[in-house]
């Protein structure tokens, strides 16, 4: 690894294919990964920023699913709006991995509906998805020391900002804590996903989930930018900056500490709570009714334990079995810290009886 802690004496060029980005240089590239049916090139935008001082190489990627837009703006702002005059190391910024899906505003590659984020590390002589994944992985992921991969929830649902990471890996755990999110969900990730395959290849990588598909959500983008700055401080890219503490944190390591609540009846959902909200055992999270809103046919969905709503339904119609919300448990200390934060927020902005 080229981590600043490794004690590299001089900054080094970043190389891919026959291209060299020298220390102190930046390069915008439209990198060819495949071709369309007409033989036109499919090119992925890449920005390489190589600092003048030695340090680690970090990749930031977004839109492996083409309709997941929040991360695109995070990566673009890091690449083009931040001042990198004092950067130690190199940033590899990949704002749109799945260009065909992005152009079609679809989650998957519109080529046999394949999932690019189940195709890594790829293979140069396999399916179209694996060929694309191979080109990206070998050129821009494997040469790195760390990775941040940005995602949103799928269409019709939304997530609070949280990190997903294999915390059994010490380097990944370090990244996950440095990112400064309140919630970390432990797990090694699905086979073929970028974070799992990058980590297995020796590039510790975390996934950041934030918001919903098909839109920019400024509050979440700003939270994620704080997390990126915190990580870059932690790994030594910005050694004079501080790592940010989010105020409280819960790490979900056991499947019993999280659950997807699913509909037991079809109908129209009246969601009472949103992403990031605290819910106590027995609280009604939502109700499901038929078109006539008849009381006898109304179904109330209650929280099975006290916890935090990490993900929630946005599309208000369900079949039986459809997911309604993703709930994670909180231990007593975390619950008290969150309640103090909520109480302070009410005091700061005025409670419901302040006459506003």
CORKA-V393557 format. One record per pair of residues at least 24 apart in sequence whose ideal C-beta (glycine too) atoms are under 6 Angstrom apart, sorted by the first residue. I is the first residue (numbers start at 1). GAP is how many residues later the second one is. D is the distance in Angstrom with one decimal. If there is no record, write none. Layout:
BEGIN
i:gap:d
I:GAP:D
I:GAP:D
END
This chain:
BEGIN
i:gap:d
1:144:4.5
2:54:5.4
2:55:5.6
2:143:5.6
3:53:4.4
3:142:5.6
4:51:4.4
4:84:5.6
4:232:3.2
8:46:3.9
11:42:5.8
11:43:4.8
14:34:5.5
14:36:5.3
14:76:5.0
16:123:4.2
21:27:4.5
21:29:4.8
23:27:5.3
23:29:5.4
24:28:4.5
25:25:5.5
33:99:4.7
33:102:4.4
34:98:5.3
42:57:5.7
44:55:5.4
45:50:6.0
45:51:5.8
46:48:5.7
47:32:4.2
47:46:4.2
48:44:5.8
49:35:5.2
49:42:4.5
50:40:4.8
51:36:3.3
51:37:5.4
51:38:5.5
53:35:4.4
55:33:3.1
55:34:2.7
55:181:5.2
55:182:5.4
56:33:4.6
56:89:4.1
56:179:5.1
57:32:5.8
57:33:4.3
57:87:4.6
57:88:5.1
58:33:5.7
58:88:4.7
59:33:4.1
59:82:5.9
59:85:4.6
59:88:4.7
60:33:5.2
60:88:5.0
61:33:4.2
61:36:5.5
61:88:5.0
62:33:5.4
62:88:4.2
63:33:4.5
63:34:5.6
63:35:5.6
63:39:5.5
64:33:4.5
64:34:5.5
64:52:5.2
64:53:4.2
65:42:4.6
66:32:4.3
66:35:2.2
66:36:4.1
66:40:5.4
67:38:5.4
67:40:5.2
67:146:4.3
67:147:5.5
68:83:5.5
68:84:4.2
68:145:5.5
69:147:5.9
70:82:5.3
70:140:5.1
70:141:4.8
70:147:5.7
70:150:5.7
70:151:5.8
71:79:2.5
73:143:5.4
73:148:5.1
74:76:5.7
74:147:5.7
74:150:4.7
78:150:5.8
88:148:5.7
88:149:5.3
89:148:4.9
92:48:5.2
117:76:5.3
117:77:5.9
118:74:3.8
119:73:5.6
120:72:5.7
120:74:5.0
120:77:4.1
121:76:4.7
141:57:5.3
142:59:5.8
144:59:5.1
146:58:5.6
146:89:5.8
147:51:5.1
147:56:5.4
147:58:3.4
149:45:5.0
149:46:5.3
149:56:6.0
149:58:5.0
150:58:5.0
151:56:5.8
151:58:5.3
152:58:5.9
152:59:4.9
152:60:5.6
152:61:5.3
153:59:5.4
153:158:5.8
155:58:4.9
156:158:5.5
156:159:3.5
157:154:5.8
157:156:5.8
157:157:5.7
158:53:5.7
158:54:3.9
158:117:5.4
158:156:5.2
159:50:4.5
159:152:4.5
160:115:4.3
160:116:3.9
160:150:5.5
161:49:4.4
161:59:5.3
161:62:5.0
162:47:5.5
162:148:5.8
163:43:5.4
163:45:5.8
164:43:4.3
165:41:4.3
171:33:3.8
172:27:5.9
172:32:4.5
175:29:5.8
175:31:4.9
176:30:5.2
178:52:5.4
178:53:4.7
178:56:3.6
178:65:5.6
179:48:4.1
179:52:5.5
180:47:4.9
180:50:4.5
180:64:4.2
180:66:4.8
182:64:5.1
182:67:5.8
183:67:5.7
184:67:4.6
185:67:4.8
186:67:4.4
212:102:6.0
247:94:5.9
248:86:5.8
248:89:3.7
248:90:5.8
250:80:5.7
250:84:4.7
252:76:5.0
257:72:4.3
258:70:4.6
259:68:5.6
260:63:4.9
260:66:5.4
261:40:6.0
261:63:4.8
261:64:5.3
262:59:5.5
262:61:5.6
263:25:6.0
263:55:4.2
263:57:5.7
263:59:5.0
263:61:5.7
265:34:4.7
265:55:6.0
266:53:4.9
266:54:5.4
268:48:5.8
268:49:5.8
269:47:4.6
269:49:5.8
273:36:5.7
274:38:6.0
275:34:5.9
275:37:5.0
277:32:5.1
278:60:6.0
279:24:4.5
279:30:6.0
280:26:4.8
281:24:5.2
281:25:4.9
285:40:5.9
305:24:5.5
END
